[in-house]
Amino acid sequence: MAHNLNYNSSTGRHSFFSVREKAWHGLGTIVQDYPTSAEAMKFAGLDYTVEKRPLFTLDSSQMRIEQELQCEGIAFDMQKDITVPNYSATVRTDNDVVLGVVGKDYHVVQNTDAFSFFDSIVGGGDGILYETAGALGKGERIFITAKLPDYIRVGKDDLIEQYLFLTTSHDGFGSITAAFTPVRIVCNNTLSAAMKTARNAIRIRHSSGASDRLSQAQTLMGISSKLGSQLGEIFNHWSKVRITDSEVKKLIQLAMAPSKGVLAKLEQGIEDEASACYRNIVDDVYNYAMGNPSQNLDTTKGTVFGAYNAVTGYFQNVRKFKDNDAKFRSITEGTARQRAQTAFDLCSGFSKNNDLLLLNN
């Protein structure tokens, strides 16, 4: 199952909810109005708790007997009398499913705590709009996406919504992670990797106490507000910085290069299968940059912002993926995210060099 959403056999539903629009997998509960955090938890099937339970194993004689019985196809529940020290199993209390194995210092963060953490970011939930939430696998990982009330405005009519994404796990892998993400309304682009990871996300260990998490939440709100303001300034500045078609082509070549080796080969006139594939991708991105209607706006036509938008728009609207889940993963944490970050860095460098030239002139 590519989407990896948790299926709850008791309710007959997948653990996911979305407001108004179906997600790429078409599963879960669709609601028309933005829910409260408590409602969102119920819609998404996240209204379960997790607890740490002791681990046991067999002694050598029990192990041999069980192996022999298994070979003969006989099921037999042996008494497990050896306690595994310093480790516990994390278990869903609603169905007794084991989610993971954790150390003695691991602190379970309940799903309700995660939503409370999220609510605290904007002072008790005022103005926050829960868009999606869900559980993956057996319920070992959950995620929440919420829309903040403010927009990033580029030019007069180009609006970018501000979102916060939070994920946490119950299996011992990963921290509580909350990140700021802008989504472009006009063409539904997810503008991932707009800032370095260290600047647009925070991670909190599961050993942290509730007070530490709430303190970090307030810090995150400051980060997200600051990033929204920064991105607005950056994108508006880029929308005024002119760039030639040949410079756009060069920027795309650098942003989409799978490696320095492939780029070096092309510069040397060496053609192979890898470089031919790369050349086709560059042509596709460039054609999108020059011909897509979203690239003919006052803010994008012949501008650095348009060059950046061409790279992100290519992955949203042109690139073929195996399925929508593969597309989602690529944009949020894979190749599309990496290429967008490279494009962002290149656009930043181009803009700075242009500013220097203007100053010198």
NUVO-444064 format. One line per field, with one value per atom (N, C-alpha, C): x, y, z; residue number from 0. Coordinates in steps of 0.02 Angstrom, whole numbers. Layout:
N
X: c(X  ...)
Y: c(Y  ...)
Z: c(Z  ...)
nr: c(NUM  ...)
end
This chain:
361
X: c(43  0  45  48  96  86  23  10  28  29  49  4  -56  -102  -126  -133  -158  -231  -247  -316  -341  -394  -423  -479  -466  -515  -578  -572  -629  -680  -655  -699  -710  -666  -670  -649  -607  -584  -508  -483  -412  -403  -347  -334  -309  -356  -338  -400  -391  -446  -418  -462  -444  -504  -492  -546  -562  -624  -654  -625  -560  -530  -500  -509  -478  -403  -366  -294  -277  -212  -190  -213  -222  -240  -316  -356  -428  -459  -422  -446  -461  -489  -501  -567  -573  -635  -628  -675  -676  -729  -710  -757  -761  -816  -827  -805  -805  -786  -723  -684  -622  -639  -611  -628  -585  -607  -564  -512  -463  -412  -442  -491  -523  -561  -596  -632  -584  -529  -480  -450  -436  -409  -458  -522  -572  -580  -585  -592  -533  -473  -412  -398  -440  -428  -368  -354  -296  -316  -378  -401  -385  -321  -296  -236  -221  -163  -111  -51  6  39  60  95  156  204  263  247  265  255  320  331  394  403  466  483  510  493  517  543  586  611  614  635  638  708  711  778  796  856  881  840  817  778  710  678  614  620  676  687  692  728  735  668  629  563  518  517  473  493  559  583  561  565  545  471  432  360  341  377  363  378  432  450  396  362  309  241  241  179  132  160  119  126  70  71  69  114  117  145  109  130  173  238  285  283  298  305  371  368  429  451  506  524  588  616  675  654  663  646  703  686  736  748  808  820  827  805  816  778  735  696  622  579  507  476  417  378  328  319  265  205  147  89  27  -13  -78  -124  -156  -200  -268  -287  -353  -354  -295  -295  -234  -193  -134  -83  -80  -30  36  91  157  180  200  221  297  333  406  437  504  543  584  580  612  653  698  741  706  741  711  697  734  725  673  646  597  533  507  446  391  337  281  247  240  202  136  83  18  -5  -49  -76  -110  -143  -174  -122  -63  -9  16  20  44  -3  -68  -116  -115  -107  -102  -40  14  76  63  26  11  -34  -85  -129  -91  -42  -6  36  50  90  56  -10  -47  -94  -74  -111  -178  -177  -239  -282  -254  -290  -326  -325  -359  -328  -367  -343  -312  -298  -267  -321  -309  -357  -327  -352  -325  -348  -299  -314  -314  -262  -256  -224  -236  -202  -211  -166  -172  -119  -125  -77  -51  13  45  61  67  86  34  56  10  -14  6  -9  52  111  173  195  169  186  122  117  60  84  39  57  -4  10  -42  -20  -65  -51  -104  -83  -130  -112  -163  -153  -155  -106  -104  -144  -166  -212  -180  -114  -82  -59  -51  -27  40  77  134  109  116  92  152  152  203  169  188  153  83  36  -32  -77  -71  -121  -92  -27  4  9  -35  -37  -8  29  57  33  -2  -27  29  20  69  42  81  61  113  90  135  122  176  172  205  170  199  194  247  245  281  257  290  280  319  317  310  287  280  325  371  413  485  502  571  615  589  627  602  646  627  602  609  587  519  492  435  463  437  463  407  419  371  407  376  409  360  386  349  350  292  289  242  265  220  190  127  94  66  81  60  -12  -57  -128  -142  -110  -128  -122  -66  -56  -48  -65  -64  6  56  125  142  175  206  277  291  358  402  427  467  538  572  642  656  612  622  678  689  744  782  841  879  840  847  809  818  877  890  852  829  797  721  695  622  591  627  600  632  596  625  611  654  647  654  608  607  611  658  667  608  594  539  554  614  631  615  598  583  517  512  450  401  339  287  304  333  350  402  449  500  468  420  387  347  312  274  319  376  424  450  464  487  432  370  314  311  321  322  380  436  493  476  442  423  378  331  286  324  375  417  454  478  514  468  407  362  341  327  308  366  426  485  498  491  503  452  389  339  355  377  396  457  506  568  553  512  497  459  413  378  425  472  522  565  587  631  595  536  500  480  460  443  505  562  623  641  636  652  605  543  495  513  560  582  652  686  753  747  772  766  819  800  846  833  886  878  861  837  819  880  937  997  1019  1009  1026  978  915  866  887  907  929  988  1036  1095  1076  1033  1011  976  934  899  949  999  1050  1085  1101  1136  1089  1027  980  961  956  932  987  1050  1106  1106  1103  1103  1170  1223  1290  1336  1391  1440  1471  1474  1504  1465  1399  1357  1364  1364  1372  1439  1491  1558  1562  1530  1530  1498  1442  1408  1450  1484  1527  1585  1605  1659  1634  1568  1539  1531  1533  1526  1453  1425  1355  1348  1310  1295  1222  1200  1130  1108  1151  1134  1128  1177  1175  1119  1100  1044  979  970  910  908  965  971  954  980  968  893  859  787  749  770  738  748  809  823  778  771  728  656  632  563  552  600  594  597  642  649  586  557  495  438  437  387  399  462  479  458  464  449  376  340  274  215  224  167  133  67  31  52  68  88  155  192  256  251  190  179  148  149  124  176  155  202  257  242  291  338  320  361  394  365  392  459  512  578  607  584  609  643  681  713  660  606  553  522  516  490  536  602  650  643  636  628  562  509  443  442  485  488  512  561  587  534  503  452  391  373  315  325  387  401  384  403  390  316  280  209  168  187  142  167  232  260  289  330  365  316  331  290  316  271  288  251  276  244  172  161  94  96  39  35  73  78  116  190  215  285  298  249  254  256  213  211  278  304  367  425  425  478  478  418  412  428  409  419  487  517  581  629  613  654  688  692  728  699  633  602  621  622  641  713  757  828  839  804  812  784  729  699  747  780  827  886  911  967  946  885  860  854  830  824  892  942  1009  1038  1026  1052  1018  952  915  939  954  980  1046  1090  1155  1150  1106  1097  1071  1023  994  1046  1088  1140  1191  1211  1259  1229  1165  1131  1130  1117  1115  1185  1237  1304  1321  1299  1311  1276  1214  1178  1212  1239  1273  1337  1373  1437  1426  1366  1351  1320)
Y: c(-60  0  62  96  150  208  224  282  268  205  184  212  232  255  197  209  158  143  78  57  28  57  35  -15  -79  -131  -125  -95  -88  -38  17  68  60  21  13  74  116  178  184  222  240  300  301  354  417  455  516  559  625  671  730  758  817  863  927  976  989  972  989  951  944  912  845  795  730  736  696  694  650  643  607  534  504  433  423  477  471  435  427  389  436  407  445  482  526  564  635  656  724  764  821  864  932  966  1029  1090  1085  1141  1124  1176  1165  1142  1086  1060  1089  1078  1093  1038  1046  995  929  930  869  834  874  846  818  854  831  764  756  693  635  647  595  580  632  622  582  596  565  497  476  412  413  471  478  478  461  462  396  378  320  341  303  317  262  278  232  227  167  159  113  121  79  16  -42  -104  -144  -184  -221  -273  -288  -338  -401  -460  -523  -566  -613  -660  -730  -780  -849  -867  -915  -941  -993  -1021  -1064  -1127  -1158  -1220  -1205  -1151  -1132  -1116  -1084  -1066  -1128  -1180  -1241  -1276  -1279  -1311  -1276  -1210  -1171  -1180  -1183  -1193  -1262  -1313  -1380  -1384  -1351  -1350  -1313  -1260  -1221  -1263  -1302  -1344  -1396  -1419  -1468  -1435  -1368  -1333  -1330  -1337  -1335  -1267  -1236  -1171  -1182  -1149  -1158  -1095  -1068  -1006  -1022  -1013  -1027  -971  -988  -938  -902  -838  -799  -769  -792  -773  -732  -709  -667  -596  -549  -479  -447  -409  -371  -305  -295  -234  -172  -116  -49  -36  -83  -72  -89  -57  -69  -70  -98  -96  -39  -2  47  14  18  -20  25  18  52  18  58  29  9  34  17  -51  -74  -139  -183  -159  -197  -211  -169  -176  -145  -182  -157  -109  -49  2  7  -11  -6  -28  -25  -40  21  43  106  96  143  141  167  160  178  253  295  367  394  350  372  394  451  479  477  443  439  507  532  593  572  578  557  602  575  614  678  674  734  786  763  809  844  806  835  890  878  930  989  975  1030  1072  1039  1072  1118  1092  1129  1189  1178  1232  1289  1270  1320  1366  1344  1384  1451  1449  1510  1529  1516  1539  1506  1439  1404  1388  1395  1375  1431  1492  1547  1561  1554  1570  1511  1456  1399  1356  1332  1293  1226  1173  1106  1083  1068  1048  973  939  867  839  776  740  666  625  554  514  448  402  355  337  294  226  175  109  80  59  32  87  148  204  230  206  226  296  325  394  432  493  536  601  635  700  745  810  862  919  945  1004  1056  1117  1170  1234  1271  1334  1392  1436  1496  1552  1601  1652  1701  1708  1759  1731  1775  1757  1791  1761  1795  1823  1886  1918  1938  1912  1930  1970  2033  2077  2093  2104  2123  2063  2012  1958  1888  1882  1816  1801  1757  1742  1673  1670  1607  1596  1541  1526  1501  1509  1486  1427  1373  1312  1292  1255  1221  1147  1109  1036  1007  961  929  854  819  746  721  666  634  559  521  449  415  352  312  250  248  188  197  256  268  298  305  334  405  453  522  561  626  672  702  743  784  838  842  889  935  999  1048  1094  1104  1143  1192  1247  1299  1283  1284  1268  1316  1350  1392  1353  1366  1334  1388  1385  1438  1425  1474  1464  1459  1500  1506  1440  1405  1342  1284  1295  1242  1213  1253  1230  1225  1173  1170  1195  1252  1280  1254  1194  1162  1188  1178  1195  1269  1312  1384  1412  1380  1400  1337  1344  1287  1252  1187  1147  1173  1193  1215  1279  1314  1378  1374  1320  1318  1259  1228  1173  1168  1141  1125  1052  1021  951  945  909  902  828  810  740  716  652  624  620  634  635  703  753  819  819  863  870  915  916  956  1030  1054  1125  1144  1099  1111  1115  1070  1069  1133  1155  1216  1277  1276  1330  1331  1271  1266  1287  1274  1292  1367  1404  1477  1500  1465  1481  1469  1413  1396  1449  1473  1524  1585  1603  1659  1645  1583  1564  1567  1539  1538  1608  1651  1719  1756  1745  1778  1753  1686  1658  1683  1689  1715  1785  1826  1894  1895  1852  1849  1826  1773  1747  1799  1835  1887  1940  1961  2010  1981  1919  1888  1879  1850  1837  1902  1952  2016  2049  2041  2068  2031  1965  1925  1941  1960  1975  2039  2078  2140  2134  2078  2068  2034  2067  2042  1988  1941  1887  1870  1860  1845  1772  1755  1686  1640  1663  1622  1611  1662  1655  1607  1608  1560  1489  1479  1413  1388  1432  1413  1397  1436  1424  1356  1340  1276  1219  1227  1175  1160  1212  1203  1173  1196  1172  1099  1078  1010  959  980  934  879  815  761  754  778  776  823  841  883  847  780  740  745  741  746  814  866  934  944  915  921  886  828  792  833  863  904  963  994  1051  1030  966  939  909  912  885  810  778  706  688  646  628  555  540  471  467  409  400  448  455  498  571  594  663  677  627  636  644  604  609  677  698  763  820  815  867  873  816  818  851  837  868  944  965  1037  1070  1037  1064  1070  1019  1021  1078  1087  1141  1209  1215  1278  1294  1243  1253  1275  1246  1267  1340  1357  1425  1476  1457  1504  1505  1449  1444  1434  1414  1402  1469  1470  1533  1563  1521  1548  1584  1573  1605  1671  1691  1753  1808  1799  1851  1906  1963  2018  1999  1953  1934  1879  1844  1786  1795  1833  1838  1876  1841  1872  1892  1860  1878  1818  1832  1779  1737  1769  1732  1683  1704  1659  1600  1612  1558  1507  1531  1485  1447  1483  1453  1401  1409  1361  1293  1293  1230  1195  1232  1201  1182  1223  1209  1149  1137  1078  1014  1009  949  942  999  996  979  1005  1004  967  951  920  851  846  784  726  668  609  568  548  507  441  392  326  332  371  383  447  468  530  529  469  463  476  449  460  534  567  639  678  659  693  685  624  612  649  653  688  762  791  863  880  836  852  832  779  757  725  725  691  737  712  747  816  821  887  938  916  961  984  937  953  1002  990  1034  1104  1106  1171  1210  1174  1208  1235  1195  1218  1279  1277  1334  1395  1386  1442  1473  1431  1456  1493  1465  1497  1564  1566  1629  1681  1659  1705  1734  1690  1713  1760  1743  1785  1854  1855  1918  1961  1931  1968  1997  1957  1981  2038  2033  2087  2151  2143  2202  2235  2194  2221  2260  2232  2266  2334  2336  2399  2449  2426  2471  2498  2455  2476  2524  2516  2561  2626)
Z: c(0  0  0  -57  -66  -18  -3  40  113  133  201  255  239  290  333  397  442  427  424  415  480  507  570  555  568  552  595  654  698  670  641  613  538  506  434  396  427  396  397  349  351  396  432  481  446  418  382  375  379  363  323  283  243  239  235  229  155  136  71  12  7  -52  -33  -77  -67  -77  -40  -48  -109  -123  -182  -182  -123  -119  -118  -109  -111  -52  3  60  119  172  233  234  283  294  267  227  200  237  265  301  266  275  240  280  345  388  427  441  479  550  572  638  693  755  813  817  861  867  890  936  960  903  862  805  753  741  692  713  776  801  788  800  790  716  674  602  573  599  573  605  652  685  731  761  804  878  893  961  997  996  1034  1075  1125  1168  1160  1182  1177  1245  1263  1326  1318  1364  1365  1406  1379  1414  1415  1467  1473  1418  1402  1352  1386  1358  1384  1327  1343  1294  1325  1286  1309  1334  1379  1395  1342  1345  1291  1282  1337  1330  1300  1321  1292  1219  1200  1131  1087  1111  1072  1064  1119  1115  1066  1069  1025  952  938  870  844  887  867  853  895  885  821  808  747  685  687  631  617  671  664  651  648  635  693  754  814  848  860  894  969  1005  1078  1108  1156  1188  1249  1242  1297  1348  1409  1462  1453  1445  1434  1500  1525  1593  1599  1543  1546  1527  1572  1558  1520  1468  1429  1466  1493  1532  1490  1517  1488  1423  1403  1342  1355  1317  1323  1253  1249  1187  1192  1139  1137  1104  1137  1117  1115  1062  1058  1108  1150  1200  1173  1114  1087  1053  1028  994  1012  1059  1082  1027  977  924  946  938  955  900  920  871  865  919  916  982  983  1043  1060  1123  1143  1206  1218  1277  1339  1396  1460  1466  1431  1436  1387  1346  1296  1330  1310  1338  1284  1299  1252  1247  1187  1174  1143  1182  1157  1100  1059  1003  1027  1084  1112  1130  1154  1170  1107  1052  989  965  971  950  998  1063  1111  1097  1080  1060  1001  952  892  908  950  969  1004  1045  1084  1040  979  934  919  915  899  955  1016  1074  1083  1090  1104  1044  984  925  889  914  881  813  761  694  658  692  658  627  566  528  511  542  529  460  416  347  340  365  360  423  436  489  476  503  491  527  521  551  497  502  453  484  441  464  511  569  619  666  652  695  730  708  741  724  670  653  636  663  647  617  582  552  554  556  558  512  473  433  448  464  481  444  425  389  439  432  474  440  479  452  403  403  361  294  246  179  166  119  89  23  12  -49  -93  -154  -203  -258  -265  -311  -285  -330  -310  -298  -340  -339  -327  -320  -311  -237  -211  -140  -124  -71  -47  24  35  102  147  212  260  299  300  333  384  434  481  477  474  469  531  565  624  617  636  637  699  726  783  776  813  807  875  874  934  932  884  876  896  922  942  889  828  773  759  766  750  809  803  855  837  881  863  816  756  707  684  686  661  612  554  501  469  446  411  336  302  231  195  143  103  44  27  -30  -74  -137  -184  -207  -197  -211  -286  -326  -397  -434  -425  -460  -412  -349  -299  -289  -300  -291  -217  -198  -132  -140  -113  -120  -63  -74  -21  -23  32  39  28  50  40  83  138  182  203  228  252  307  311  359  430  448  516  533  482  494  489  458  452  487  533  571  639  687  751  766  805  823  899  929  1002  1018  1060  1079  1122  1117  1156  1230  1249  1320  1352  1310  1336  1374  1424  1462  1426  1451  1419  1419  1474  1477  1425  1413  1362  1293  1281  1216  1204  1256  1248  1238  1272  1263  1191  1165  1096  1048  1066  1022  1012  1066  1060  1016  1023  980  908  894  826  796  836  809  788  827  808  744  737  676  615  622  565  543  592  575  541  569  540  470  460  394  343  365  319  297  343  327  282  298  259  188  181  115  73  105  70  42  82  60  4  13  -37  -103  -103  -165  -200  -162  -193  -225  -191  -219  -283  -281  -341  -399  -384  -437  -474  -447  -478  -509  -497  -523  -591  -643  -711  -724  -767  -786  -859  -897  -968  -978  -1038  -1052  -1047  -1071  -1068  -995  -954  -883  -848  -868  -841  -859  -921  -945  -904  -892  -853  -781  -752  -684  -679  -728  -729  -736  -778  -786  -721  -684  -620  -567  -566  -516  -526  -589  -604  -613  -609  -619  -566  -586  -536  -501  -533  -502  -540  -508  -542  -601  -596  -649  -714  -710  -769  -800  -759  -783  -817  -787  -816  -884  -889  -953  -1008  -992  -1043  -1064  -1015  -1031  -1075  -1070  -1111  -1177  -1186  -1248  -1248  -1189  -1184  -1174  -1217  -1213  -1194  -1141  -1123  -1101  -1078  -1060  -1004  -954  -897  -919  -959  -980  -1029  -1069  -1116  -1078  -1026  -984  -950  -925  -891  -939  -1001  -1050  -1065  -1069  -1083  -1025  -964  -905  -907  -922  -926  -978  -1035  -1089  -1065  -1029  -1004  -954  -909  -860  -895  -943  -980  -1019  -1052  -1090  -1043  -983  -934  -914  -904  -884  -936  -999  -1053  -1075  -1065  -1095  -1050  -988  -945  -926  -925  -908  -841  -792  -727  -731  -786  -795  -834  -850  -888  -845  -780  -734  -728  -703  -692  -644  -597  -546  -570  -625  -646  -714  -759  -826  -826  -845  -850  -783  -728  -661  -628  -576  -537  -501  -478  -447  -497  -559  -611  -623  -620  -629  -574  -512  -455  -462  -480  -487  -543  -593  -648  -624  -579  -552  -509  -463  -420  -461  -510  -552  -596  -618  -659  -621  -557  -519  -502  -497  -483  -545  -602  -660  -721  -724  -784  -771  -720  -705  -694  -725  -717  -657  -614  -556  -560  -523  -521  -498  -446  -421  -380  -353  -316  -251  -221  -159  -173  -228  -247  -260  -290  -303  -237  -191  -126  -89  -88  -53  -86  -153  -188  -171  -168  -155  -83  -36  34  61  34  63  13  -50  -99  -149  -211  -265  -278  -281  -295  -242  -179  -125  -132  -149  -157  -214  -271  -329  -313  -276  -257  -212  -166  -122  -161  -208  -250  -291  -318  -357  -312  -251  -205  -191  -179  -166  -226  -286  -347  -359  -348  -357  -306  -246  -195  -217  -243  -267  -325  -373  -432  -411  -365  -343  -308  -267  -231  -280  -330  -379  -420  -436  -472  -431  -365  -321  -318  -318  -316  -379  -437  -500  -502  -475  -474  -429  -373  -327  -359  -394  -425  -483  -514  -569  -545)
nr: c(0  0  0  1  1  1  2  2  2  3  3  3  4  4  4  5  5  5  6  6  6  7  7  7  8  8  8  9  9  9  10  10  10  11  11  11  12  12  12  13  13  13  14  14  14  15  15  15  16  16  16  17  17  17  18  18  18  19  19  19  20  20  20  21  21  21  22  22  22  23  23  23  24  24  24  25  25  25  26  26  26  27  27  27  28  28  28  29  29  29  30  30  30  31  31  31  32  32  32  33  33  33  34  34  34  35  35  35  36  36  36  37  37  37  38  38  38  39  39  39  40  40  40  41  41  41  42  42  42  43  43  43  44  44  44  45  45  45  46  46  46  47  47  47  48  48  48  49  49  49  50  50  50  51  51  51  52  52  52  53  53  53  54  54  54  55  55  55  56  56  56  57  57  57  58  58  58  59  59  59  60  60  60  61  61  61  62  62  62  63  63  63  64  64  64  65  65  65  66  66  66  67  67  67  68  68  68  69  69  69  70  70  70  71  71  71  72  72  72  73  73  73  74  74  74  75  75  75  76  76  76  77  77  77  78  78  78  79  79  79  80  80  80  81  81  81  82  82  82  83  83  83  84  84  84  85  85  85  86  86  86  87  87  87  88  88  88  89  89  89  90  90  90  91  91  91  92  92  92  93  93  93  94  94  94  95  95  95  96  96  96  97  97  97  98  98  98  99  99  99  100  100  100  101  101  101  102  102  102  103  103  103  104  104  104  105  105  105  106  106  106  107  107  107  108  108  108  109  109  109  110  110  110  111  111  111  112  112  112  113  113  113  114  114  114  115  115  115  116  116  116  117  117  117  118  118  118  119  119  119  120  120  120  121  121  121  122  122  122  123  123  123  124  124  124  125  125  125  126  126  126  127  127  127  128  128  128  129  129  129  130  130  130  131  131  131  132  132  132  133  133  133  134  134  134  135  135  135  136  136  136  137  137  137  138  138  138  139  139  139  140  140  140  141  141  141  142  142  142  143  143  143  144  144  144  145  145  145  146  146  146  147  147  147  148  148  148  149  149  149  150  150  150  151  151  151  152  152  152  153  153  153  154  154  154  155  155  155  156  156  156  157  157  157  158  158  158  159  159  159  160  160  160  161  161  161  162  162  162  163  163  163  164  164  164  165  165  165  166  166  166  167  167  167  168  168  168  169  169  169  170  170  170  171  171  171  172  172  172  173  173  173  174  174  174  175  175  175  176  176  176  177  177  177  178  178  178  179  179  179  180  180  180  181  181  181  182  182  182  183  183  183  184  184  184  185  185  185  186  186  186  187  187  187  188  188  188  189  189  189  190  190  190  191  191  191  192  192  192  193  193  193  194  194  194  195  195  195  196  196  196  197  197  197  198  198  198  199  199  199  200  200  200  201  201  201  202  202  202  203  203  203  204  204  204  205  205  205  206  206  206  207  207  207  208  208  208  209  209  209  210  210  210  211  211  211  212  212  212  213  213  213  214  214  214  215  215  215  216  216  216  217  217  217  218  218  218  219  219  219  220  220  220  221  221  221  222  222  222  223  223  223  224  224  224  225  225  225  226  226  226  227  227  227  228  228  228  229  229  229  230  230  230  231  231  231  232  232  232  233  233  233  234  234  234  235  235  235  236  236  236  237  237  237  238  238  238  239  239  239  240  240  240  241  241  241  242  242  242  243  243  243  244  244  244  245  245  245  246  246  246  247  247  247  248  248  248  249  249  249  250  250  250  251  251  251  252  252  252  253  253  253  254  254  254  255  255  255  256  256  256  257  257  257  258  258  258  259  259  259  260  260  260  261  261  261  262  262  262  263  263  263  264  264  264  265  265  265  266  266  266  267  267  267  268  268  268  269  269  269  270  270  270  271  271  271  272  272  272  273  273  273  274  274  274  275  275  275  276  276  276  277  277  277  278  278  278  279  279  279  280  280  280  281  281  281  282  282  282  283  283  283  284  284  284  285  285  285  286  286  286  287  287  287  288  288  288  289  289  289  290  290  290  291  291  291  292  292  292  293  293  293  294  294  294  295  295  295  296  296  296  297  297  297  298  298  298  299  299  299  300  300  300  301  301  301  302  302  302  303  303  303  304  304  304  305  305  305  306  306  306  307  307  307  308  308  308  309  309  309  310  310  310  311  311  311  312  312  312  313  313  313  314  314  314  315  315  315  316  316  316  317  317  317  318  318  318  319  319  319  320  320  320  321  321  321  322  322  322  323  323  323  324  324  324  325  325  325  326  326  326  327  327  327  328  328  328  329  329  329  330  330  330  331  331  331  332  332  332  333  333  333  334  334  334  335  335  335  336  336  336  337  337  337  338  338  338  339  339  339  340  340  340  341  341  341  342  342  342  343  343  343  344  344  344  345  345  345  346  346  346  347  347  347  348  348  348  349  349  349  350  350  350  351  351  351  352  352  352  353  353  353  354  354  354  355  355  355  356  356  356  357  357  357  358  358  358  359  359  359  360  360  360)
end
